[in-house]
């Protein structure tokens, strides 16, 4: 699992980055994405960030990636606590 948090000042670049991340994972919060994929795909995402986006980031922009090896290390509160539970709806 990879958690990516970003703070990008340029609106256009922030939108591009958000769309890029949404192709691989889902949004946890406004500027935080959860990407659950293979190690190979996570390496590919990292390479794309470095090759495609890094040169566009300004000195005030920030992107932080957390590689989570064990989901038991994550503590959730509020909505996030129930977000992980699967819901089955039967009509």
HTML snippet that shows the backbone in 3Dmol.js (N, CA, C, O; Angstrom):
<script src="https://3Dmol.org/build/3Dmol-min.js"></script>
<div id="view" style="width:600px;height:400px;position:relative"></div>
<script>
const pdb = `
ATOM      1  N   UNK A   1       0.845  -1.175   0.000  1.00  0.00           N
ATOM      2  CA  UNK A   1       0.000   0.000   0.000  1.00  0.00           C
ATOM      3  C   UNK A   1       0.885   1.232   0.000  1.00  0.00           C
ATOM      4  O   UNK A   1       1.920   1.283   0.665  1.00  0.00           O
ATOM      5  N   UNK A   2       0.453   2.208  -0.755  1.00  0.00           N
ATOM      6  CA  UNK A   2       1.182   3.464  -0.853  1.00  0.00           C
ATOM      7  C   UNK A   2       0.209   4.600  -0.547  1.00  0.00           C
ATOM      8  O   UNK A   2      -0.856   4.687  -1.159  1.00  0.00           O
ATOM      9  N   UNK A   3       0.565   5.458   0.383  1.00  0.00           N
ATOM     10  CA  UNK A   3      -0.222   6.646   0.681  1.00  0.00           C
ATOM     11  C   UNK A   3       0.549   7.844   0.131  1.00  0.00           C
ATOM     12  O   UNK A   3       1.719   8.040   0.459  1.00  0.00           O
ATOM     13  N   UNK A   4      -0.105   8.634  -0.699  1.00  0.00           N
ATOM     14  CA  UNK A   4       0.532   9.816  -1.267  1.00  0.00           C
ATOM     15  C   UNK A   4      -0.245  11.050  -0.824  1.00  0.00           C
ATOM     16  O   UNK A   4      -1.451  11.160  -1.044  1.00  0.00           O
ATOM     17  N   UNK A   5       0.469  11.964  -0.202  1.00  0.00           N
ATOM     18  CA  UNK A   5      -0.089  13.243   0.235  1.00  0.00           C
ATOM     19  C   UNK A   5       0.604  14.348  -0.548  1.00  0.00           C
ATOM     20  O   UNK A   5       1.821  14.318  -0.730  1.00  0.00           O
ATOM     21  N   UNK A   6      -0.166  15.316  -1.007  1.00  0.00           N
ATOM     22  CA  UNK A   6       0.466  16.384  -1.784  1.00  0.00           C
ATOM     23  C   UNK A   6      -0.134  17.745  -1.450  1.00  0.00           C
ATOM     24  O   UNK A   6      -1.292  17.864  -1.048  1.00  0.00           O
ATOM     25  N   UNK A   7       0.687  18.748  -1.629  1.00  0.00           N
ATOM     26  CA  UNK A   7       0.286  20.146  -1.496  1.00  0.00           C
ATOM     27  C   UNK A   7       0.950  20.877  -2.659  1.00  0.00           C
ATOM     28  O   UNK A   7       2.132  21.217  -2.596  1.00  0.00           O
ATOM     29  N   UNK A   8       0.194  21.110  -3.705  1.00  0.00           N
ATOM     30  CA  UNK A   8       0.718  21.708  -4.933  1.00  0.00           C
ATOM     31  C   UNK A   8      -0.007  23.028  -5.161  1.00  0.00           C
ATOM     32  O   UNK A   8      -1.237  23.069  -5.200  1.00  0.00           O
ATOM     33  N   UNK A   9       0.751  24.095  -5.309  1.00  0.00           N
ATOM     34  CA  UNK A   9       0.153  25.432  -5.383  1.00  0.00           C
ATOM     35  C   UNK A   9      -0.500  25.736  -6.728  1.00  0.00           C
ATOM     36  O   UNK A   9      -1.511  26.438  -6.773  1.00  0.00           O
ATOM     37  N   UNK A  10       0.056  25.221  -7.821  1.00  0.00           N
ATOM     38  CA  UNK A  10      -0.488  25.510  -9.145  1.00  0.00           C
ATOM     39  C   UNK A  10      -1.753  24.668  -9.381  1.00  0.00           C
ATOM     40  O   UNK A  10      -1.712  23.439  -9.308  1.00  0.00           O
ATOM     41  N   UNK A  11      -2.866  25.341  -9.661  1.00  0.00           N
ATOM     42  CA  UNK A  11      -4.148  24.643  -9.815  1.00  0.00           C
ATOM     43  C   UNK A  11      -4.122  23.608 -10.940  1.00  0.00           C
ATOM     44  O   UNK A  11      -4.604  22.487 -10.778  1.00  0.00           O
ATOM     45  N   UNK A  12      -3.556  23.999 -12.077  1.00  0.00           N
ATOM     46  CA  UNK A  12      -3.536  23.095 -13.235  1.00  0.00           C
ATOM     47  C   UNK A  12      -2.675  21.856 -12.944  1.00  0.00           C
ATOM     48  O   UNK A  12      -3.078  20.730 -13.237  1.00  0.00           O
ATOM     49  N   UNK A  13      -1.513  22.071 -12.378  1.00  0.00           N
ATOM     50  CA  UNK A  13      -0.629  20.945 -12.047  1.00  0.00           C
ATOM     51  C   UNK A  13      -1.256  20.062 -10.970  1.00  0.00           C
ATOM     52  O   UNK A  13      -1.161  18.836 -11.030  1.00  0.00           O
ATOM     53  N   UNK A  14      -1.897  20.695  -9.984  1.00  0.00           N
ATOM     54  CA  UNK A  14      -2.553  19.917  -8.910  1.00  0.00           C
ATOM     55  C   UNK A  14      -3.664  19.035  -9.486  1.00  0.00           C
ATOM     56  O   UNK A  14      -3.819  17.883  -9.080  1.00  0.00           O
ATOM     57  N   UNK A  15      -4.433  19.575 -10.427  1.00  0.00           N
ATOM     58  CA  UNK A  15      -5.503  18.793 -11.063  1.00  0.00           C
ATOM     59  C   UNK A  15      -4.915  17.641 -11.873  1.00  0.00           C
ATOM     60  O   UNK A  15      -5.424  16.521 -11.817  1.00  0.00           O
ATOM     61  N   UNK A  16      -3.851  17.907 -12.623  1.00  0.00           N
ATOM     62  CA  UNK A  16      -3.196  16.848 -13.399  1.00  0.00           C
ATOM     63  C   UNK A  16      -2.673  15.752 -12.475  1.00  0.00           C
ATOM     64  O   UNK A  16      -2.813  14.565 -12.767  1.00  0.00           O
ATOM     65  N   UNK A  17      -2.077  16.155 -11.373  1.00  0.00           N
ATOM     66  CA  UNK A  17      -1.517  15.182 -10.435  1.00  0.00           C
ATOM     67  C   UNK A  17      -2.629  14.362  -9.791  1.00  0.00           C
ATOM     68  O   UNK A  17      -2.494  13.150  -9.622  1.00  0.00           O
ATOM     69  N   UNK A  18      -3.705  15.010  -9.438  1.00  0.00           N
ATOM     70  CA  UNK A  18      -4.844  14.320  -8.840  1.00  0.00           C
ATOM     71  C   UNK A  18      -5.445  13.300  -9.813  1.00  0.00           C
ATOM     72  O   UNK A  18      -5.758  12.176  -9.423  1.00  0.00           O
ATOM     73  N   UNK A  19      -5.603  13.696 -11.073  1.00  0.00           N
ATOM     74  CA  UNK A  19      -6.144  12.769 -12.083  1.00  0.00           C
ATOM     75  C   UNK A  19      -5.202  11.594 -12.303  1.00  0.00           C
ATOM     76  O   UNK A  19      -5.640  10.457 -12.478  1.00  0.00           O
ATOM     77  N   UNK A  20      -3.898  11.883 -12.294  1.00  0.00           N
ATOM     78  CA  UNK A  20      -2.909  10.817 -12.434  1.00  0.00           C
ATOM     79  C   UNK A  20      -3.058   9.807 -11.301  1.00  0.00           C
ATOM     80  O   UNK A  20      -3.097   8.601 -11.549  1.00  0.00           O
ATOM     81  N   UNK A  21      -3.141  10.283 -10.072  1.00  0.00           N
ATOM     82  CA  UNK A  21      -3.247   9.380  -8.924  1.00  0.00           C
ATOM     83  C   UNK A  21      -4.570   8.623  -8.907  1.00  0.00           C
ATOM     84  O   UNK A  21      -4.612   7.456  -8.515  1.00  0.00           O
ATOM     85  N   UNK A  22      -5.645   9.274  -9.327  1.00  0.00           N
ATOM     86  CA  UNK A  22      -6.956   8.613  -9.302  1.00  0.00           C
ATOM     87  C   UNK A  22      -7.025   7.447 -10.286  1.00  0.00           C
ATOM     88  O   UNK A  22      -7.898   6.588 -10.161  1.00  0.00           O
ATOM     89  N   UNK A  23      -6.122   7.407 -11.259  1.00  0.00           N
ATOM     90  CA  UNK A  23      -6.080   6.270 -12.184  1.00  0.00           C
ATOM     91  C   UNK A  23      -5.547   5.014 -11.498  1.00  0.00           C
ATOM     92  O   UNK A  23      -5.765   3.901 -11.977  1.00  0.00           O
ATOM     93  N   UNK A  24      -4.849   5.195 -10.376  1.00  0.00           N
ATOM     94  CA  UNK A  24      -4.223   4.057  -9.701  1.00  0.00           C
ATOM     95  C   UNK A  24      -4.817   3.745  -8.334  1.00  0.00           C
ATOM     96  O   UNK A  24      -4.653   2.634  -7.830  1.00  0.00           O
ATOM     97  N   UNK A  25      -5.498   4.700  -7.734  1.00  0.00           N
ATOM     98  CA  UNK A  25      -5.994   4.469  -6.393  1.00  0.00           C
ATOM     99  C   UNK A  25      -7.232   5.298  -6.128  1.00  0.00           C
ATOM    100  O   UNK A  25      -7.881   5.785  -7.054  1.00  0.00           O
ATOM    101  N   UNK A  26      -7.549   5.452  -4.868  1.00  0.00           N
ATOM    102  CA  UNK A  26      -8.724   6.256  -4.527  1.00  0.00           C
ATOM    103  C   UNK A  26      -8.357   7.306  -3.489  1.00  0.00           C
ATOM    104  O   UNK A  26      -7.398   7.173  -2.728  1.00  0.00           O
ATOM    105  N   UNK A  27      -9.165   8.351  -3.497  1.00  0.00           N
ATOM    106  CA  UNK A  27      -8.920   9.503  -2.644  1.00  0.00           C
ATOM    107  C   UNK A  27      -9.365   9.212  -1.214  1.00  0.00           C
ATOM    108  O   UNK A  27     -10.516   8.846  -0.976  1.00  0.00           O
ATOM    109  N   UNK A  28      -8.449   9.376  -0.268  1.00  0.00           N
ATOM    110  CA  UNK A  28      -8.790   9.248   1.149  1.00  0.00           C
ATOM    111  C   UNK A  28      -9.302  10.568   1.689  1.00  0.00           C
ATOM    112  O   UNK A  28     -10.299  10.620   2.410  1.00  0.00           O
ATOM    113  N   UNK A  29      -8.605  11.633   1.328  1.00  0.00           N
ATOM    114  CA  UNK A  29      -8.989  12.992   1.688  1.00  0.00           C
ATOM    115  C   UNK A  29      -8.658  13.864   0.486  1.00  0.00           C
ATOM    116  O   UNK A  29      -8.177  13.351  -0.525  1.00  0.00           O
ATOM    117  N   UNK A  30      -8.901  15.160   0.567  1.00  0.00           N
ATOM    118  CA  UNK A  30      -8.766  16.022  -0.603  1.00  0.00           C
ATOM    119  C   UNK A  30      -7.419  15.864  -1.301  1.00  0.00           C
ATOM    120  O   UNK A  30      -7.378  15.759  -2.527  1.00  0.00           O
ATOM    121  N   UNK A  31      -6.342  15.845  -0.571  1.00  0.00           N
ATOM    122  CA  UNK A  31      -5.010  15.757  -1.181  1.00  0.00           C
ATOM    123  C   UNK A  31      -4.250  14.525  -0.728  1.00  0.00           C
ATOM    124  O   UNK A  31      -3.023  14.538  -0.637  1.00  0.00           O
ATOM    125  N   UNK A  32      -4.984  13.467  -0.445  1.00  0.00           N
ATOM    126  CA  UNK A  32      -4.357  12.220   0.007  1.00  0.00           C
ATOM    127  C   UNK A  32      -4.976  11.050  -0.752  1.00  0.00           C
ATOM    128  O   UNK A  32      -6.195  10.884  -0.781  1.00  0.00           O
ATOM    129  N   UNK A  33      -4.111  10.242  -1.367  1.00  0.00           N
ATOM    130  CA  UNK A  33      -4.575   9.086  -2.117  1.00  0.00           C
ATOM    131  C   UNK A  33      -4.020   7.807  -1.519  1.00  0.00           C
ATOM    132  O   UNK A  33      -2.911   7.778  -0.985  1.00  0.00           O
ATOM    133  N   UNK A  34      -4.814   6.749  -1.620  1.00  0.00           N
ATOM    134  CA  UNK A  34      -4.421   5.407  -1.216  1.00  0.00           C
ATOM    135  C   UNK A  34      -4.268   4.589  -2.493  1.00  0.00           C
ATOM    136  O   UNK A  34      -5.193   4.491  -3.299  1.00  0.00           O
ATOM    137  N   UNK A  35      -3.093   4.010  -2.661  1.00  0.00           N
ATOM    138  CA  UNK A  35      -2.854   3.183  -3.834  1.00  0.00           C
ATOM    139  C   UNK A  35      -2.480   1.799  -3.358  1.00  0.00           C
ATOM    140  O   UNK A  35      -1.433   1.597  -2.744  1.00  0.00           O
ATOM    141  N   UNK A  36      -3.340   0.860  -3.646  1.00  0.00           N
ATOM    142  CA  UNK A  36      -3.082  -0.531  -3.289  1.00  0.00           C
ATOM    143  C   UNK A  36      -2.823  -1.276  -4.575  1.00  0.00           C
ATOM    144  O   UNK A  36      -3.737  -1.520  -5.362  1.00  0.00           O
ATOM    145  N   UNK A  37      -1.577  -1.633  -4.781  1.00  0.00           N
ATOM    146  CA  UNK A  37      -1.223  -2.290  -6.023  1.00  0.00           C
ATOM    147  C   UNK A  37       0.053  -3.084  -5.812  1.00  0.00           C
ATOM    148  O   UNK A  37       0.603  -3.109  -4.710  1.00  0.00           O
ATOM    149  N   UNK A  38       0.515  -3.720  -6.849  1.00  0.00           N
ATOM    150  CA  UNK A  38       1.738  -4.524  -6.752  1.00  0.00           C
ATOM    151  C   UNK A  38       2.959  -3.624  -6.580  1.00  0.00           C
ATOM    152  O   UNK A  38       2.923  -2.435  -6.900  1.00  0.00           O
ATOM    153  N   UNK A  39       4.033  -4.211  -6.071  1.00  0.00           N
ATOM    154  CA  UNK A  39       5.273  -3.443  -5.892  1.00  0.00           C
ATOM    155  C   UNK A  39       5.761  -2.901  -7.227  1.00  0.00           C
ATOM    156  O   UNK A  39       6.298  -1.795  -7.297  1.00  0.00           O
ATOM    157  N   UNK A  40       5.577  -3.670  -8.271  1.00  0.00           N
ATOM    158  CA  UNK A  40       6.000  -3.235  -9.611  1.00  0.00           C
ATOM    159  C   UNK A  40       5.227  -1.997 -10.045  1.00  0.00           C
ATOM    160  O   UNK A  40       5.810  -1.053 -10.579  1.00  0.00           O
ATOM    161  N   UNK A  41       3.914  -1.999  -9.818  1.00  0.00           N
ATOM    162  CA  UNK A  41       3.088  -0.850 -10.210  1.00  0.00           C
ATOM    163  C   UNK A  41       3.440   0.373  -9.358  1.00  0.00           C
ATOM    164  O   UNK A  41       3.483   1.493  -9.868  1.00  0.00           O
ATOM    165  N   UNK A  42       3.686   0.163  -8.085  1.00  0.00           N
ATOM    166  CA  UNK A  42       4.071   1.278  -7.218  1.00  0.00           C
ATOM    167  C   UNK A  42       5.410   1.867  -7.679  1.00  0.00           C
ATOM    168  O   UNK A  42       5.591   3.084  -7.662  1.00  0.00           O
ATOM    169  N   UNK A  43       6.337   1.013  -8.087  1.00  0.00           N
ATOM    170  CA  UNK A  43       7.608   1.511  -8.643  1.00  0.00           C
ATOM    171  C   UNK A  43       7.351   2.308  -9.920  1.00  0.00           C
ATOM    172  O   UNK A  43       7.997   3.327 -10.160  1.00  0.00           O
ATOM    173  N   UNK A  44       6.410   1.843 -10.734  1.00  0.00           N
ATOM    174  CA  UNK A  44       6.053   2.550 -11.970  1.00  0.00           C
ATOM    175  C   UNK A  44       5.465   3.928 -11.660  1.00  0.00           C
ATOM    176  O   UNK A  44       5.788   4.911 -12.328  1.00  0.00           O
ATOM    177  N   UNK A  45       4.612   3.993 -10.655  1.00  0.00           N
ATOM    178  CA  UNK A  45       4.006   5.271 -10.255  1.00  0.00           C
ATOM    179  C   UNK A  45       5.096   6.231  -9.770  1.00  0.00           C
ATOM    180  O   UNK A  45       5.110   7.409 -10.126  1.00  0.00           O
ATOM    181  N   UNK A  46       5.998   5.705  -8.958  1.00  0.00           N
ATOM    182  CA  UNK A  46       7.097   6.530  -8.459  1.00  0.00           C
ATOM    183  C   UNK A  46       7.943   7.067  -9.614  1.00  0.00           C
ATOM    184  O   UNK A  46       8.325   8.237  -9.617  1.00  0.00           O
ATOM    185  N   UNK A  47       8.231   6.217 -10.582  1.00  0.00           N
ATOM    186  CA  UNK A  47       9.016   6.650 -11.745  1.00  0.00           C
ATOM    187  C   UNK A  47       8.289   7.736 -12.541  1.00  0.00           C
ATOM    188  O   UNK A  47       8.904   8.693 -13.011  1.00  0.00           O
ATOM    189  N   UNK A  48       6.978   7.572 -12.683  1.00  0.00           N
ATOM    190  CA  UNK A  48       6.206   8.572 -13.433  1.00  0.00           C
ATOM    191  C   UNK A  48       6.181   9.908 -12.695  1.00  0.00           C
ATOM    192  O   UNK A  48       6.268  10.966 -13.317  1.00  0.00           O
ATOM    193  N   UNK A  49       6.065   9.859 -11.388  1.00  0.00           N
ATOM    194  CA  UNK A  49       6.083  11.109 -10.614  1.00  0.00           C
ATOM    195  C   UNK A  49       7.427  11.807 -10.804  1.00  0.00           C
ATOM    196  O   UNK A  49       7.485  13.015 -11.029  1.00  0.00           O
ATOM    197  N   UNK A  50       8.504  11.032 -10.712  1.00  0.00           N
ATOM    198  CA  UNK A  50       9.839  11.620 -10.861  1.00  0.00           C
ATOM    199  C   UNK A  50      10.083  12.118 -12.281  1.00  0.00           C
ATOM    200  O   UNK A  50      10.694  13.171 -12.466  1.00  0.00           O
ATOM    201  N   UNK A  51       9.615  11.379 -13.288  1.00  0.00           N
ATOM    202  CA  UNK A  51       9.880  11.761 -14.665  1.00  0.00           C
ATOM    203  C   UNK A  51       8.925  12.788 -15.230  1.00  0.00           C
ATOM    204  O   UNK A  51       9.320  13.648 -16.016  1.00  0.00           O
ATOM    205  N   UNK A  52       7.669  12.698 -14.831  1.00  0.00           N
ATOM    206  CA  UNK A  52       6.635  13.536 -15.445  1.00  0.00           C
ATOM    207  C   UNK A  52       6.317  14.786 -14.643  1.00  0.00           C
ATOM    208  O   UNK A  52       6.061  15.846 -15.213  1.00  0.00           O
ATOM    209  N   UNK A  53       6.334  14.666 -13.313  1.00  0.00           N
ATOM    210  CA  UNK A  53       5.850  15.779 -12.488  1.00  0.00           C
ATOM    211  C   UNK A  53       6.947  16.525 -11.731  1.00  0.00           C
ATOM    212  O   UNK A  53       6.830  17.732 -11.521  1.00  0.00           O
ATOM    213  N   UNK A  54       7.994  15.844 -11.324  1.00  0.00           N
ATOM    214  CA  UNK A  54       8.973  16.442 -10.420  1.00  0.00           C
ATOM    215  C   UNK A  54       9.560  17.744 -10.968  1.00  0.00           C
ATOM    216  O   UNK A  54       9.774  18.694 -10.215  1.00  0.00           O
ATOM    217  N   UNK A  55       9.820  17.788 -12.278  1.00  0.00           N
ATOM    218  CA  UNK A  55      10.406  18.995 -12.862  1.00  0.00           C
ATOM    219  C   UNK A  55       9.417  20.165 -12.877  1.00  0.00           C
ATOM    220  O   UNK A  55       9.825  21.315 -13.041  1.00  0.00           O
ATOM    221  N   UNK A  56       8.125  19.880 -12.708  1.00  0.00           N
ATOM    222  CA  UNK A  56       7.100  20.922 -12.713  1.00  0.00           C
ATOM    223  C   UNK A  56       6.804  21.463 -11.310  1.00  0.00           C
ATOM    224  O   UNK A  56       6.189  22.519 -11.162  1.00  0.00           O
ATOM    225  N   UNK A  57       7.246  20.727 -10.284  1.00  0.00           N
ATOM    226  CA  UNK A  57       6.967  21.174  -8.919  1.00  0.00           C
ATOM    227  C   UNK A  57       7.774  22.426  -8.596  1.00  0.00           C
ATOM    228  O   UNK A  57       8.934  22.550  -8.991  1.00  0.00           O
ATOM    229  N   UNK A  58       7.149  23.349  -7.877  1.00  0.00           N
ATOM    230  CA  UNK A  58       7.874  24.535  -7.414  1.00  0.00           C
ATOM    231  C   UNK A  58       8.501  24.232  -6.055  1.00  0.00           C
ATOM    232  O   UNK A  58       8.274  23.168  -5.479  1.00  0.00           O
ATOM    233  N   UNK A  59       9.280  25.166  -5.558  1.00  0.00           N
ATOM    234  CA  UNK A  59       9.923  24.970  -4.258  1.00  0.00           C
ATOM    235  C   UNK A  59       8.930  24.933  -3.108  1.00  0.00           C
ATOM    236  O   UNK A  59       9.248  24.428  -2.032  1.00  0.00           O
ATOM    237  N   UNK A  60       7.729  25.462  -3.324  1.00  0.00           N
ATOM    238  CA  UNK A  60       6.728  25.453  -2.259  1.00  0.00           C
ATOM    239  C   UNK A  60       5.831  24.218  -2.317  1.00  0.00           C
ATOM    240  O   UNK A  60       5.067  23.971  -1.383  1.00  0.00           O
ATOM    241  N   UNK A  61       5.909  23.436  -3.401  1.00  0.00           N
ATOM    242  CA  UNK A  61       5.087  22.226  -3.517  1.00  0.00           C
ATOM    243  C   UNK A  61       5.676  21.100  -2.670  1.00  0.00           C
ATOM    244  O   UNK A  61       6.876  21.051  -2.400  1.00  0.00           O
ATOM    245  N   UNK A  62       4.792  20.209  -2.268  1.00  0.00           N
ATOM    246  CA  UNK A  62       5.222  19.095  -1.431  1.00  0.00           C
ATOM    247  C   UNK A  62       4.460  17.839  -1.815  1.00  0.00           C
ATOM    248  O   UNK A  62       3.235  17.861  -1.935  1.00  0.00           O
ATOM    249  N   UNK A  63       5.179  16.749  -2.008  1.00  0.00           N
ATOM    250  CA  UNK A  63       4.585  15.437  -2.241  1.00  0.00           C
ATOM    251  C   UNK A  63       5.295  14.464  -1.304  1.00  0.00           C
ATOM    252  O   UNK A  63       6.522  14.359  -1.308  1.00  0.00           O
ATOM    253  N   UNK A  64       4.508  13.760  -0.509  1.00  0.00           N
ATOM    254  CA  UNK A  64       5.080  12.799   0.437  1.00  0.00           C
ATOM    255  C   UNK A  64       4.443  11.445   0.181  1.00  0.00           C
ATOM    256  O   UNK A  64       3.220  11.326   0.101  1.00  0.00           O
ATOM    257  N   UNK A  65       5.285  10.422   0.054  1.00  0.00           N
ATOM    258  CA  UNK A  65       4.796   9.068  -0.189  1.00  0.00           C
ATOM    259  C   UNK A  65       5.159   8.194   1.009  1.00  0.00           C
ATOM    260  O   UNK A  65       6.302   8.188   1.466  1.00  0.00           O
ATOM    261  N   UNK A  66       4.171   7.458   1.508  1.00  0.00           N
ATOM    262  CA  UNK A  66       4.381   6.539   2.626  1.00  0.00           C
ATOM    263  C   UNK A  66       4.136   5.122   2.121  1.00  0.00           C
ATOM    264  O   UNK A  66       3.029   4.799   1.690  1.00  0.00           O
ATOM    265  N   UNK A  67       5.145   4.291   2.171  1.00  0.00           N
ATOM    266  CA  UNK A  67       4.984   2.892   1.815  1.00  0.00           C
ATOM    267  C   UNK A  67       4.587   2.146   3.081  1.00  0.00           C
ATOM    268  O   UNK A  67       5.362   2.061   4.034  1.00  0.00           O
ATOM    269  N   UNK A  68       3.373   1.607   3.081  1.00  0.00           N
ATOM    270  CA  UNK A  68       2.822   0.902   4.238  1.00  0.00           C
ATOM    271  C   UNK A  68       2.927  -0.595   3.971  1.00  0.00           C
ATOM    272  O   UNK A  68       2.338  -1.098   3.015  1.00  0.00           O
ATOM    273  N   UNK A  69       3.659  -1.294   4.796  1.00  0.00           N
ATOM    274  CA  UNK A  69       3.822  -2.735   4.596  1.00  0.00           C
ATOM    275  C   UNK A  69       2.763  -3.546   5.344  1.00  0.00           C
ATOM    276  O   UNK A  69       2.411  -4.649   4.926  1.00  0.00           O
ATOM    277  N   UNK A  70       2.263  -3.004   6.439  1.00  0.00           N
ATOM    278  CA  UNK A  70       1.287  -3.735   7.234  1.00  0.00           C
ATOM    279  C   UNK A  70       0.123  -2.800   7.564  1.00  0.00           C
ATOM    280  O   UNK A  70       0.304  -1.795   8.251  1.00  0.00           O
ATOM    281  N   UNK A  71      -1.067  -3.135   7.073  1.00  0.00           N
ATOM    282  CA  UNK A  71      -2.226  -2.267   7.306  1.00  0.00           C
ATOM    283  C   UNK A  71      -2.607  -2.189   8.780  1.00  0.00           C
ATOM    284  O   UNK A  71      -3.311  -1.265   9.186  1.00  0.00           O
ATOM    285  N   UNK A  72      -2.148  -3.150   9.589  1.00  0.00           N
ATOM    286  CA  UNK A  72      -2.429  -3.101  11.019  1.00  0.00           C
ATOM    287  C   UNK A  72      -1.719  -1.923  11.689  1.00  0.00           C
ATOM    288  O   UNK A  72      -2.051  -1.558  12.817  1.00  0.00           O
ATOM    289  N   UNK A  73      -0.755  -1.335  11.007  1.00  0.00           N
ATOM    290  CA  UNK A  73      -0.039  -0.177  11.547  1.00  0.00           C
ATOM    291  C   UNK A  73      -0.818   1.126  11.366  1.00  0.00           C
ATOM    292  O   UNK A  73      -0.404   2.174  11.861  1.00  0.00           O
ATOM    293  N   UNK A  74      -1.946   1.057  10.658  1.00  0.00           N
ATOM    294  CA  UNK A  74      -2.742   2.255  10.386  1.00  0.00           C
ATOM    295  C   UNK A  74      -3.850   2.368  11.434  1.00  0.00           C
ATOM    296  O   UNK A  74      -4.573   1.403  11.682  1.00  0.00           O
ATOM    297  N   UNK A  75      -3.978   3.515  12.032  1.00  0.00           N
ATOM    298  CA  UNK A  75      -5.041   3.775  13.009  1.00  0.00           C
ATOM    299  C   UNK A  75      -6.017   4.751  12.365  1.00  0.00           C
ATOM    300  O   UNK A  75      -5.616   5.820  11.904  1.00  0.00           O
ATOM    301  N   UNK A  76      -7.275   4.393  12.332  1.00  0.00           N
ATOM    302  CA  UNK A  76      -8.286   5.216  11.663  1.00  0.00           C
ATOM    303  C   UNK A  76      -9.331   5.681  12.684  1.00  0.00           C
ATOM    304  O   UNK A  76      -9.654   4.972  13.636  1.00  0.00           O
ATOM    305  N   UNK A  77      -9.844   6.883  12.459  1.00  0.00           N
ATOM    306  CA  UNK A  77     -10.908   7.445  13.292  1.00  0.00           C
ATOM    307  C   UNK A  77     -11.996   8.017  12.385  1.00  0.00           C
ATOM    308  O   UNK A  77     -11.744   8.299  11.213  1.00  0.00           O
ATOM    309  N   UNK A  78     -13.177   8.184  12.911  1.00  0.00           N
ATOM    310  CA  UNK A  78     -14.268   8.813  12.175  1.00  0.00           C
ATOM    311  C   UNK A  78     -14.669   8.012  10.953  1.00  0.00           C
ATOM    312  O   UNK A  78     -14.718   6.782  10.985  1.00  0.00           O
ATOM    313  N   UNK A  79     -14.952   8.724   9.879  1.00  0.00           N
ATOM    314  CA  UNK A  79     -15.403   8.084   8.652  1.00  0.00           C
ATOM    315  C   UNK A  79     -14.382   7.064   8.143  1.00  0.00           C
ATOM    316  O   UNK A  79     -14.752   5.994   7.660  1.00  0.00           O
ATOM    317  N   UNK A  80     -13.120   7.395   8.253  1.00  0.00           N
ATOM    318  CA  UNK A  80     -12.060   6.519   7.760  1.00  0.00           C
ATOM    319  C   UNK A  80     -12.094   5.153   8.446  1.00  0.00           C
ATOM    320  O   UNK A  80     -11.675   4.153   7.864  1.00  0.00           O
ATOM    321  N   UNK A  81     -12.589   5.115   9.672  1.00  0.00           N
ATOM    322  CA  UNK A  81     -12.652   3.851  10.405  1.00  0.00           C
ATOM    323  C   UNK A  81     -13.611   2.874   9.735  1.00  0.00           C
ATOM    324  O   UNK A  81     -13.356   1.670   9.706  1.00  0.00           O
ATOM    325  N   UNK A  82     -14.720   3.395   9.195  1.00  0.00           N
ATOM    326  CA  UNK A  82     -15.718   2.543   8.564  1.00  0.00           C
ATOM    327  C   UNK A  82     -15.534   2.444   7.056  1.00  0.00           C
ATOM    328  O   UNK A  82     -16.181   1.627   6.401  1.00  0.00           O
ATOM    329  N   UNK A  83     -14.668   3.261   6.512  1.00  0.00           N
ATOM    330  CA  UNK A  83     -14.464   3.284   5.069  1.00  0.00           C
ATOM    331  C   UNK A  83     -13.903   1.972   4.554  1.00  0.00           C
ATOM    332  O   UNK A  83     -14.155   1.604   3.407  1.00  0.00           O
ATOM    333  N   UNK A  84     -13.150   1.260   5.374  1.00  0.00           N
ATOM    334  CA  UNK A  84     -12.508   0.026   4.937  1.00  0.00           C
ATOM    335  C   UNK A  84     -13.451  -1.175   4.953  1.00  0.00           C
ATOM    336  O   UNK A  84     -13.145  -2.205   4.352  1.00  0.00           O
ATOM    337  N   UNK A  85     -14.576  -1.058   5.622  1.00  0.00           N
ATOM    338  CA  UNK A  85     -15.486  -2.189   5.722  1.00  0.00           C
ATOM    339  C   UNK A  85     -16.284  -2.327   4.431  1.00  0.00           C
ATOM    340  O   UNK A  85     -16.806  -1.347   3.900  1.00  0.00           O
ATOM    341  N   UNK A  86     -16.369  -3.540   3.943  1.00  0.00           N
ATOM    342  CA  UNK A  86     -17.161  -3.805   2.750  1.00  0.00           C
ATOM    343  C   UNK A  86     -18.638  -3.743   3.098  1.00  0.00           C
ATOM    344  O   UNK A  86     -19.053  -4.181   4.170  1.00  0.00           O
ATOM    345  N   UNK A  87     -19.429  -3.193   2.180  1.00  0.00           N
ATOM    346  CA  UNK A  87     -20.863  -3.098   2.381  1.00  0.00           C
ATOM    347  C   UNK A  87     -21.553  -3.867   1.266  1.00  0.00           C
ATOM    348  O   UNK A  87     -21.258  -3.674   0.087  1.00  0.00           O
ATOM    349  N   UNK A  88     -22.467  -4.732   1.648  1.00  0.00           N
ATOM    350  CA  UNK A  88     -23.234  -5.485   0.668  1.00  0.00           C
ATOM    351  C   UNK A  88     -24.663  -4.997   0.737  1.00  0.00           C
ATOM    352  O   UNK A  88     -25.272  -5.004   1.807  1.00  0.00           O
ATOM    353  N   UNK A  89     -25.211  -4.569  -0.403  1.00  0.00           N
ATOM    354  CA  UNK A  89     -26.590  -4.097  -0.479  1.00  0.00           C
ATOM    355  C   UNK A  89     -27.373  -5.108  -1.291  1.00  0.00           C
ATOM    356  O   UNK A  89     -27.002  -5.436  -2.418  1.00  0.00           O
ATOM    357  N   UNK A  90     -28.476  -5.609  -0.706  1.00  0.00           N
ATOM    358  CA  UNK A  90     -29.326  -6.590  -1.391  1.00  0.00           C
ATOM    359  C   UNK A  90     -30.682  -5.952  -1.625  1.00  0.00           C
ATOM    360  O   UNK A  90     -31.310  -5.437  -0.700  1.00  0.00           O
ATOM    361  N   UNK A  91     -31.119  -5.993  -2.855  1.00  0.00           N
ATOM    362  CA  UNK A  91     -32.441  -5.441  -3.199  1.00  0.00           C
ATOM    363  C   UNK A  91     -33.444  -6.540  -3.392  1.00  0.00           C
ATOM    364  O   UNK A  91     -34.608  -6.268  -3.685  1.00  0.00           O
TER     365      UNK A  91
END
`;
const viewer = $3Dmol.createViewer("view");
viewer.addModel(pdb, "pdb");
viewer.setStyle({}, {cartoon: {color: "spectrum"}});
viewer.zoomTo();
viewer.render();
</script>
